[in-house]
């Protein structure tokens, strides 16, 4: 559903209560620039608290998830969108994926010793300090019998948002403006609370011949949108009491904004005992035996949600079809 003005969306009871874990699509009417706003709260915190990530890794993975939400919401797909970074730095791998129905999950692999050595450089340029040299990849997988789309570009920029903008400049040739904020709440006693994140992305799509004649999406409008985007503060993006529609009104009400129905997001992992059993059945049983822990059971832990699946010898007989 599209809303032509803010009065419409504020009067819609299905929209008004939503303040967290959502993506809000919009279009700036004066310049026909399209954008997305995202705010992550409980879903983000649940994902991060399932792992004992050091603070820099948790913060960087939260940024990865926020960017994945923004990027995936720009596409029409029925399946899984994945944002992945791979490099030779302390954080060797980060993966965030989101299904077309809004289930999100993510994980990171890192070297703790190398991470400690890079601590002084993280505040200056987090992307090269944590990721090193490598690439960022975007993948859309719509299941069997479909062609998988993938875009890859080298990591380039001080922040992960810079790397994404570099991708659009080099590979898609689409002007893209981004701002992302991530932080952990500070509780009254000074301790750290829940993780939160927010972001805005605006894109100027290539013009056809008619649009060029009409002058839509001109340079002045683009520069104005980028100035307004840069005025957004981290506190605004992270404020749980500031709905995204209100922030959008603060920024672009003079230019007119068309807002679409928000999309709800939630933590959702696709692992299951059945899937783990299928994975084990594809491995030699001798190799699987090496996964046994002290109690004699094989243990397989999901990288995304940290759920542990256990298989005793009788379970393995059933996996390999040798049970009597």
KOLGU-588747 format. One record per residue (C-alpha): x, y, z; residue in one letter; residue number from 1. Coordinates in steps of 0.5 Angstrom, whole numbers, plus 500, padded with zeros to 3 digits. Layout:
<pts>
    px    py    pz   rest    nr
     X     Y     Z      a   NUM
...
</pts>
This chain:
<pts>
    px    py    pz   rest    nr
   500   500   500      x     1
   503   507   498      x     2
   501   513   503      x     3
   501   520   499      x     4
   502   524   505      x     5
   504   523   513      x     6
   497   525   515      x     7
   495   518   512      x     8
   500   514   515      x     9
   499   517   522      x    10
   492   515   521      x    11
   493   508   519      x    12
   493   504   526      x    13
   496   498   523      x    14
   502   503   522      x    15
   502   507   528      x    16
   505   502   533      x    17
   511   500   530      x    18
   517   503   532      x    19
   522   497   532      x    20
   525   492   527      x    21
   522   494   521      x    22
   524   497   514      x    23
   520   503   511      x    24
   520   504   504      x    25
   519   512   501      x    26
   520   516   495      x    27
   522   524   495      x    28
   517   526   491      x    29
   520   533   489      x    30
   526   529   486      x    31
   523   522   485      x    32
   529   519   489      x    33
   527   513   493      x    34
   530   510   499      x    35
   529   506   505      x    36
   529   507   513      x    37
   531   501   518      x    38
   531   501   525      x    39
   533   495   529      x    40
   532   493   536      x    41
   530   487   540      x    42
   531   482   533      x    43
   538   485   533      x    44
   540   484   540      x    45
   537   477   540      x    46
   542   475   535      x    47
   548   479   538      x    48
   547   476   545      x    49
   547   469   542      x    50
   554   470   541      x    51
   560   472   546      x    52
   563   477   541      x    53
   568   482   543      x    54
   565   489   542      x    55
   568   491   536      x    56
   566   485   532      x    57
   559   486   535      x    58
   558   493   533      x    59
   561   491   526      x    60
   556   485   525      x    61
   550   490   527      x    62
   552   495   522      x    63
   553   489   517      x    64
   545   487   518      x    65
   543   494   518      x    66
   546   495   511      x    67
   543   488   509      x    68
   536   490   511      x    69
   537   497   507      x    70
   540   493   501      x    71
   535   487   501      x    72
   529   492   501      x    73
   531   495   495      x    74
   530   489   491      x    75
   524   484   489      x    76
   526   477   491      x    77
   523   471   493      x    78
   528   467   497      x    79
   534   469   501      x    80
   539   476   500      x    81
   546   475   503      x    82
   551   480   505      x    83
   558   477   506      x    84
   565   480   507      x    85
   571   476   507      x    86
   578   479   508      x    87
   585   478   511      x    88
   584   482   517      x    89
   582   480   524      x    90
   575   479   522      x    91
   575   474   517      x    92
   568   473   515      x    93
   561   476   516      x    94
   555   474   514      x    95
   548   477   514      x    96
   542   474   511      x    97
   535   476   510      x    98
   529   472   507      x    99
   523   475   503      x   100
   519   475   509      x   101
   523   478   514      x   102
   527   473   518      x   103
   534   475   519      x   104
   540   472   522      x   105
   548   473   522      x   106
   555   471   525      x   107
   562   473   524      x   108
   568   469   525      x   109
   574   473   528      x   110
   581   472   530      x   111
   582   474   538      x   112
   589   475   538      x   113
   589   479   531      x   114
   583   483   534      x   115
   587   486   540      x   116
   593   488   536      x   117
   588   492   531      x   118
   584   496   537      x   119
   588   502   536      x   120
   586   503   529      x   121
   579   501   529      x   122
   576   508   531      x   123
   580   511   526      x   124
   578   506   520      x   125
   574   500   522      x   126
   573   497   515      x   127
   581   496   514      x   128
   582   495   521      x   129
   578   489   522      x   130
   577   486   515      x   131
   583   488   512      x   132
   584   486   504      x   133
   578   482   501      x   134
   571   483   498      x   135
   564   484   499      x   136
   559   480   496      x   137
   551   481   495      x   138
   547   475   493      x   139
   540   473   492      x   140
   538   466   492      x   141
   531   464   490      x   142
   531   457   490      x   143
   532   451   486      x   144
   531   452   478      x   145
   533   459   479      x   146
   539   463   477      x   147
   543   466   483      x   148
   545   473   482      x   149
   551   475   486      x   150
   555   482   486      x   151
   562   482   488      x   152
   567   488   489      x   153
   573   489   493      x   154
   573   492   500      x   155
   574   500   499      x   156
   573   505   504      x   157
   574   507   512      x   158
   567   504   514      x   159
   563   498   511      x   160
   558   503   509      x   161
   563   506   505      x   162
   565   500   502      x   163
   557   499   500      x   164
   557   506   496      x   165
   564   504   493      x   166
   560   498   490      x   167
   554   502   487      x   168
   559   507   484      x   169
   563   501   481      x   170
   559   496   479      x   171
   552   499   479      x   172
   553   506   477      x   173
   548   508   482      x   174
   548   514   486      x   175
   547   512   493      x   176
   547   516   500      x   177
   548   512   506      x   178
   548   513   514      x   179
   548   508   519      x   180
   549   508   527      x   181
   550   503   532      x   182
   550   503   539      x   183
   549   499   546      x   184
   544   502   551      x   185
   547   505   557      x   186
   543   503   563      x   187
   542   508   569      x   188
   547   504   573      x   189
   553   505   568      x   190
   552   498   565      x   191
   551   496   558      x   192
   544   494   555      x   193
   541   492   549      x   194
   544   493   542      x   195
   540   498   537      x   196
   542   500   530      x   197
   538   505   525      x   198
   540   507   518      x   199
   537   511   512      x   200
   539   509   504      x   201
   537   514   498      x   202
   539   512   491      x   203
   538   516   485      x   204
   536   511   479      x   205
   539   512   472      x   206
   534   517   468      x   207
   531   515   461      x   208
   531   520   456      x   209
   524   523   458      x   210
   526   524   465      x   211
   532   528   462      x   212
   528   532   458      x   213
   523   534   464      x   214
   529   535   469      x   215
   527   530   474      x   216
   533   528   479      x   217
   537   534   478      x   218
   544   535   481      x   219
   541   540   486      x   220
   535   536   488      x   221
   541   530   489      x   222
   545   535   493      x   223
   540   537   497      x   224
   538   530   499      x   225
   545   528   501      x   226
   545   535   505      x   227
   539   533   509      x   228
   541   526   510      x   229
   548   528   513      x   230
   544   532   518      x   231
   541   526   521      x   232
   544   524   528      x   233
   546   517   531      x   234
   541   519   537      x   235
   535   520   532      x   236
   536   513   528      x   237
   537   510   535      x   238
   531   513   539      x   239
   526   507   540      x   240
   521   513   542      x   241
   522   516   535      x   242
   518   513   529      x   243
   522   512   523      x   244
   516   516   519      x   245
   517   522   524      x   246
   524   522   523      x   247
   523   522   515      x   248
   518   528   516      x   249
   523   532   520      x   250
   528   531   514      x   251
   524   531   507      x   252
   517   534   509      x   253
   519   540   505      x   254
   520   536   499      x   255
   514   531   500      x   256
   515   524   501      x   257
   511   518   499      x   258
   511   512   504      x   259
   509   505   503      x   260
   507   500   508      x   261
   513   498   513      x   262
   516   491   513      x   263
   517   488   520      x   264
   523   484   521      x   265
   525   479   526      x   266
   530   474   528      x   267
   529   467   525      x   268
   534   462   524      x   269
   533   456   518      x   270
   537   451   522      x   271
   534   444   524      x   272
   535   437   527      x   273
   533   435   520      x   274
   538   439   516      x   275
   544   437   521      x   276
   542   430   520      x   277
   542   431   512      x   278
   549   435   513      x   279
   552   429   517      x   280
   549   424   512      x   281
   554   427   507      x   282
   560   426   511      x   283
   564   420   512      x   284
   562   417   519      x   285
   569   416   521      x   286
   570   424   520      x   287
   563   425   524      x   288
   566   421   530      x   289
   571   426   531      x   290
   566   431   533      x   291
   564   427   539      x   292
   565   431   546      x   293
   566   429   553      x   294
   560   425   554      x   295
   561   421   547      x   296
   555   425   543      x   297
   557   428   537      x   298
   555   436   537      x   299
   554   440   532      x   300
   553   448   533      x   301
   549   453   529      x   302
   554   458   527      x   303
   548   463   526      x   304
   544   462   533      x   305
   549   458   537      x   306
   544   452   538      x   307
   547   445   539      x   308
   545   439   536      x   309
   547   432   539      x   310
   547   425   536      x   311
   549   419   540      x   312
   551   413   537      x   313
   544   410   536      x   314
   542   417   533      x   315
   548   416   528      x   316
   546   409   526      x   317
   539   412   524      x   318
   543   418   520      x   319
   547   413   516      x   320
   541   408   515      x   321
   545   402   519      x   322
   540   402   525      x   323
   536   395   526      x   324
</pts>
